[in-house]
Amino acid sequence: MEENKYALTVEGLENLEREYIDLLHVQRYQNIEDLKAARAQGDLSENADYDAARDQQGKIEAKIKQYDYMLSNLELIDVKETKSKAKLAEELEKLSKQRVENADEVEKQKQNGLVDNEELAKAIDQLAKTETRYKIVEYLLTNGAEVVKTKGKKTVKLGSTVTIETLDEHEIETYTIVGTVEADPLNGKISNESPLASALMDKKQDDTVTVMVAHPYKVKIKEIN
């Protein structure tokens, strides 16, 4: 994987898009309102509300910048497309119009308030789906459909779901190997940069590998999906 690339599944990309849109259209908007309210109090030199809002503004803007960079430097995992470039280009044009319509709907729903607004949540969800599909199609066109395809391969790759047996305790565990952005060990998703995933990468079923941690241990690969 190229340096500074962020590996994401389609699910991970959609989740990231949803968080990014929430930052742009909800959290940033609310922060602006908080700053206006704090300024209206008068003297800002000892205004705790203003200081808190400015601090929050810095965090929001930093996160938006981070997400913007991540979404601009993707490596998609296991995206399978059979459409021609002409069909993909046609879809991209339709999506370009749809994303504007979805963004307009988000702006419209914001006027009804940010708290407990189900219609705003639906609009954000739809915009996230459209943005996700737009980025996938754009990615396929740019990269000539050369995405990281992992399903069905005989070796462990990004996106593989691997069942292993720890040889010292004979425990059976199953993990999906994802990029660092999506890592969630408690839910069976481990980063490709973790010691376990690093040991498993490019190995085959029935291989035994040593996981290099403070107290190294061996695991056997039982199944790869």
C-alpha positions as CSV (number, residue, x, y, z in Angstrom):
1,M,0.0,0.0,0.0
2,E,1.3,3.4,-0.9
3,E,2.5,5.8,1.8
4,N,-0.2,8.1,3.1
5,K,-3.0,6.0,1.6
6,Y,-6.0,5.1,3.8
7,A,-7.4,1.6,3.2
8,L,-11.2,1.5,3.5
9,T,-13.9,-0.9,2.8
10,V,-17.1,0.4,1.2
11,E,-18.8,0.3,4.7
12,G,-15.9,2.1,6.2
13,L,-16.0,4.8,3.5
14,E,-19.7,5.3,4.0
15,N,-19.2,5.7,7.8
16,L,-16.4,8.1,7.3
17,E,-18.5,10.1,4.8
18,R,-21.3,10.3,7.3
19,E,-19.1,11.6,10.0
20,Y,-17.5,14.1,7.7
21,I,-20.9,15.4,6.5
22,D,-22.0,15.7,10.1
23,L,-18.9,17.7,10.9
24,L,-19.5,20.0,7.9
25,H,-23.2,20.5,8.1
26,V,-24.1,20.0,11.8
27,Q,-21.2,20.4,14.2
28,R,-19.6,23.3,12.3
29,Y,-23.0,25.0,12.0
30,Q,-23.8,24.5,15.7
31,N,-20.4,25.9,16.7
32,I,-21.0,29.0,14.6
33,E,-24.3,29.5,16.5
34,D,-22.5,29.0,19.8
35,L,-19.9,31.6,18.9
36,K,-22.6,34.1,18.0
37,A,-24.4,33.6,21.3
38,A,-21.1,33.9,23.2
39,R,-20.2,37.2,21.4
40,A,-23.6,38.6,22.2
41,Q,-22.7,38.4,25.9
42,G,-20.3,41.3,25.4
43,D,-16.8,41.4,26.8
44,L,-14.9,38.4,25.5
45,S,-11.8,38.7,27.7
46,E,-13.3,36.6,30.5
47,N,-16.0,34.8,28.6
48,A,-15.9,31.1,29.3
49,D,-18.6,30.3,26.8
50,Y,-16.6,32.0,24.0
51,D,-13.4,30.3,25.0
52,A,-15.1,26.9,25.0
53,A,-16.7,27.6,21.6
54,R,-13.3,28.7,20.1
55,D,-11.7,25.6,21.5
56,Q,-14.4,23.5,20.0
57,Q,-14.1,25.3,16.7
58,G,-10.4,24.4,16.5
59,K,-11.1,20.7,17.1
60,I,-13.9,20.6,14.5
61,E,-11.8,22.4,11.9
62,A,-8.8,20.1,12.5
63,K,-11.0,17.0,12.2
64,I,-12.6,18.3,9.0
65,K,-9.1,18.9,7.6
66,Q,-8.1,15.4,8.6
67,Y,-11.1,13.7,7.1
68,D,-10.8,15.7,3.9
69,Y,-7.3,14.5,3.5
70,M,-8.3,10.9,4.2
71,L,-11.1,11.0,1.7
72,S,-8.8,12.4,-0.9
73,N,-6.2,9.6,-0.4
74,L,-8.2,6.4,-0.5
75,E,-7.3,2.8,-1.2
76,L,-10.5,0.9,-1.6
77,I,-10.7,-2.7,-0.4
78,D,-12.4,-5.4,-2.5
79,V,-14.5,-3.3,-4.8
80,K,-15.7,-5.4,-7.7
81,E,-17.0,-3.6,-10.8
82,T,-17.7,-4.9,-14.3
83,K,-19.0,-1.7,-15.9
84,S,-17.2,-0.1,-18.8
85,K,-15.5,3.2,-18.3
86,A,-18.3,4.8,-20.5
87,K,-21.0,3.5,-18.1
88,L,-19.0,4.6,-15.0
89,A,-18.6,8.1,-16.5
90,E,-22.3,8.3,-17.2
91,E,-23.0,7.2,-13.6
92,L,-20.6,9.8,-12.3
93,E,-22.4,12.6,-14.1
94,K,-25.7,11.5,-12.6
95,L,-24.2,11.2,-9.1
96,S,-22.7,14.7,-9.5
97,K,-26.2,16.2,-9.9
98,Q,-27.6,13.9,-7.1
99,R,-25.0,15.0,-4.6
100,V,-25.9,18.7,-5.1
101,E,-29.6,17.8,-4.6
102,N,-28.8,15.8,-1.5
103,A,-26.6,18.6,-0.1
104,D,-29.4,21.1,-0.7
105,E,-31.8,18.8,1.2
106,V,-29.4,18.8,4.1
107,E,-29.3,22.6,4.2
108,K,-33.1,22.7,4.0
109,Q,-33.5,20.3,6.9
110,K,-31.0,22.2,9.0
111,Q,-33.4,25.1,9.2
112,N,-35.7,22.9,11.3
113,G,-33.1,22.5,14.0
114,L,-30.2,20.2,14.7
115,V,-31.5,18.3,17.7
116,D,-33.8,15.3,17.3
117,N,-34.3,16.1,13.7
118,E,-35.1,12.8,12.0
119,E,-35.4,14.3,8.5
120,L,-32.0,15.9,8.9
121,A,-30.5,12.5,9.9
122,K,-32.1,10.9,6.8
123,A,-30.8,13.6,4.6
124,I,-27.3,13.2,5.9
125,D,-27.5,9.5,5.5
126,Q,-28.6,9.8,1.9
127,L,-25.8,12.4,1.1
128,A,-23.3,10.0,2.7
129,K,-24.4,7.2,0.4
130,T,-24.3,9.4,-2.6
131,E,-20.9,10.7,-1.8
132,T,-19.6,7.2,-1.1
133,R,-20.8,5.9,-4.5
134,Y,-19.4,9.0,-6.2
135,K,-16.0,8.4,-4.7
136,I,-16.1,4.7,-5.6
137,V,-17.0,5.4,-9.3
138,E,-14.4,8.3,-9.4
139,Y,-11.8,5.9,-7.9
140,L,-12.6,3.2,-10.5
141,L,-12.3,5.6,-13.4
142,T,-9.0,7.1,-12.1
143,N,-7.4,3.8,-11.3
144,G,-8.8,1.7,-14.1
145,A,-10.7,-0.5,-11.8
146,E,-7.4,-1.7,-10.2
147,V,-8.7,-1.9,-6.7
148,V,-7.6,-4.2,-3.9
149,K,-9.6,-7.3,-4.5
150,T,-9.3,-9.8,-1.8
151,K,-12.3,-12.3,-1.7
152,G,-11.5,-15.7,-2.9
153,K,-7.7,-15.3,-2.8
154,K,-5.7,-18.0,-1.2
155,T,-3.4,-15.7,0.8
156,V,-4.3,-13.2,3.5
157,K,-4.7,-9.7,2.2
158,L,-6.4,-6.4,3.2
159,G,-10.1,-7.2,3.6
160,S,-9.6,-10.9,4.2
161,T,-11.5,-12.6,7.0
162,V,-9.2,-15.1,8.7
163,T,-10.0,-17.8,11.2
164,I,-7.0,-18.8,13.3
165,E,-6.1,-21.1,16.1
166,T,-3.8,-20.0,18.9
167,L,-1.5,-23.0,19.4
168,D,-0.7,-22.4,23.1
169,E,-4.4,-22.1,24.2
170,H,-6.1,-23.8,21.3
171,E,-8.6,-21.0,20.9
172,I,-10.3,-20.4,17.6
173,E,-10.7,-16.7,16.7
174,T,-11.9,-14.9,13.5
175,Y,-10.7,-11.5,12.4
176,T,-11.2,-9.3,9.4
177,I,-8.1,-7.3,8.4
178,V,-8.8,-3.7,7.6
179,G,-7.0,-0.4,7.4
180,T,-6.1,1.5,10.6
181,V,-9.1,3.8,10.1
182,E,-11.6,1.0,10.5
183,A,-9.8,-1.1,13.1
184,D,-12.1,-2.2,15.9
185,P,-10.6,-5.3,17.7
186,L,-13.5,-5.7,20.0
187,N,-15.7,-6.3,17.0
188,G,-13.3,-8.5,15.1
189,K,-11.6,-5.9,12.9
190,I,-7.9,-5.6,13.3
191,S,-5.5,-3.1,11.6
192,N,-3.2,-4.4,8.9
193,E,-0.4,-2.8,10.9
194,S,-1.1,-4.7,14.1
195,P,1.4,-7.5,15.0
196,L,-1.2,-10.3,14.4
197,A,-2.2,-9.0,11.0
198,S,1.4,-8.3,10.0
199,A,2.2,-11.9,10.7
200,L,-0.7,-13.2,8.8
201,M,-0.4,-11.1,5.6
202,D,0.4,-13.0,2.4
203,K,0.3,-16.3,4.3
204,K,-1.9,-19.3,3.2
205,Q,-4.4,-21.6,4.9
206,D,-2.7,-24.1,7.2
207,D,0.4,-21.9,7.6
208,T,1.7,-21.4,11.1
209,V,3.1,-18.0,12.0
210,T,4.7,-16.4,14.9
211,V,3.2,-13.1,16.2
212,M,6.0,-10.9,17.4
213,V,4.9,-9.2,20.5
214,A,6.4,-8.9,24.0
215,H,5.7,-12.6,24.5
216,P,5.6,-14.1,21.0
217,Y,3.0,-16.8,20.3
218,K,2.1,-19.0,17.3
219,V,-1.2,-19.2,15.4
220,K,-2.3,-21.5,12.7
221,I,-4.5,-20.3,9.8
222,K,-7.6,-22.4,9.6
223,E,-9.6,-20.6,7.0
224,I,-9.4,-17.5,4.7
225,N,-12.4,-15.8,3.2
